[in-house]
């Protein structure tokens, strides 16, 4: 709010990004320390709905900036966060830890970045998880960046209406998917731990055809259907990604694993927005671009099924009888 030059603003924005990067992996790892078994996915999903809802109302900052100046907008946004951080310092505590899979209960677990990287590199399932997350990020960022433009050009919508329609359907159904998918996965996992991978996989496999119908049809209903199905699939995955990491990764390195996933997602998401722009400059039709997106959605579902098979072969998941 008090930056006076572009360079200062750019540096502070970069620091803001670093602070967000510190938050997400630690927060989800902390949640999974407290919530195990039949509450893990729902707890993760509830937390993620807050992030999605924050993105949904992000336009409020633009309204504040337009009416009161951008300095005022940053001040209004920053002060509540500062107050909330003080509350967390006072009341937030570490959760109970699970025993690392590579140490005994009597041994004190050692954690280092080098050991974390080596552990992740030796975990076969993690390669498929990170591939799925990268493809999901590429498709998701492409939708956020380019779907409003597609709807404005394809259906002659105003810029505001196109942006609201493209992102509103995704964010609303994503929040629904986070809550429903979290509760559904937790309940299903009581009889089958593979529910953590199966549910988002099915969501992506069902969503893929909707993108193909959108790309080769001028009916706005198909576009809305693709956005709704994508939002639900993203919600199913968001609620279950950290529980999937918990199944595959040493408990000591869960936050590191999620941090690596987010890093690759940001890189692939940015590249996808650039690539779509390059394709449009090369006069590639939006139908073909959406067909590529549908292929990416399908690939997400297939990669999750591969993750499930790897976890099953390594004994990380098993079918358990339902409690009476």
C-alpha positions, 0 to 999 in steps of 0.5 A: 500500500505504501510502494511509491515506485514500480520496482517496490511494488514488484518486489513486494508482490513477489514477497506476497507470492513467497508468503502464500507459498509458505502457507499452503503446504504447511497448512494442509500438512497441519490439517492432515496431522489433526484429521485422519481416516474418516475426516481427512478429505472433508477437512481438507475440502473445507479449508480449500473452499476458503481459498476458492471463496477468496478468489471468487470475491477477489473483485472486491479489491478492484471495487475498493481500488476504483472508488478509494484508490489502490493504496486503500484497497491494499490496506483494507486487505492487509490489516485483517490478515495481520490481525489474524496472523497474531491470533494464529501465533497465540492459539495455533499449535502443532498436531499429533505426528504420525510415525515415519515409515522409515524409522522406529517409534523410539528413533527421533525423526530427522528431516532435511531438504536433501532427504526429502528430495531423495524420498520423493524421487524414490517414491514411484507413485509421486511421479504420476501424482506430480504429472496429474497435478501438472496437467490439471494446473495447465488446464485449470489456468488455461480456463481461468485465463482464456475461457472468458475470451472464448465466451465473449467471442463465441457467444457475443457476451460483454466482457463482465458477463463473459468473465462472470460466466466463465469463472462463476460456474467453475468456482461455485461448483468447485466449492461444491465439489470440495465439500461433497467430494471430501465427505463422499471420499471419507465415507467411501474410504471406510470400506475402500481406501482407494476411494481417495484416487477413484473419486477424482479420477471418475470426475475427470473422466466424466468431464473430458467429453464435455470439453470436446462437445464445447469445442465443436458446438456453438451451444452455450449449454455445452460450455456451461456443462464443461465448466460445471464438470471441471469445477466438480472434478477440481473440487474432488481432486482438491479435497483428496490430493493431500490424502493421496499424498498421505497414502504415498509419501513418508509422513515427514515429507508431506509438506515438501511434496505438496510444495513441489506439486504447487511449484510445478503446477504454477510453472505448467499453468503459466506455460499453458496460458502462454501456449494458448496465446501462441496458438491463437496468434497462429490462427488455431481454432478454439475448438481444437484448443478445447479438444486439447484441453479435453485430452488433458482432462482425460489424462488427469483421470488416467494418471490417477488410476495409475497412481491407484494401481501403484499404491495397490501394488506397493501395499499402500492402500487396501480394502477394509471392512466397513465398521458395524 
